[in-house]
Amino acid sequence: MSKNANIVRITIPKNKFFRYWFECMYPCHKQPSRYMDIYSSFLKYRFELSKVIKDEEILDNVLFSDDIKKKIRGDCNISQ
């Protein structure tokens, strides 16, 4: 089977994938840049946690725990 020469691979750092995804979807949601940072950080942590936690309800509870919120505030430079 031959390789498809029409496919171009784009290398994206893992920590920036969700941010780039929100930037591509900007015409649909029209959210400010600051919100996109927060959303992408939540999705990044949810993706990482979903590798370990399989139960959706527990996953959501852990995602919205104070520890994760503190990490997201630190990632996005948000004060309390």
CORZIGI-V388619 format. One record per backbone hydrogen bond with DSSP energy under -1.0 kcal/mol. NH is the residue of the N-H (numbers start at 1). CO is the residue of the C=O. If there is no record, write none. Layout:
NH&CO, NH&CO
This chain:
16&13, 20&16, 21&17, 22&18, 23&19, 24&20, 25&21, 28&25, 29&25, 30&26, 36&32, 37&33, 38&34, 39&35, 40&36, 41&37, 42&38, 43&39, 44&40, 45&41, 46&42, 47&43, 48&44, 49&45, 50&46, 52&49, 53&49, 59&55, 60&56, 61&57, 62&58, 63&59, 64&60, 65&62, 69&65, 70&66, 71&67, 72&68, 73&69, 74&70, 75&71, 76&72, 78&73
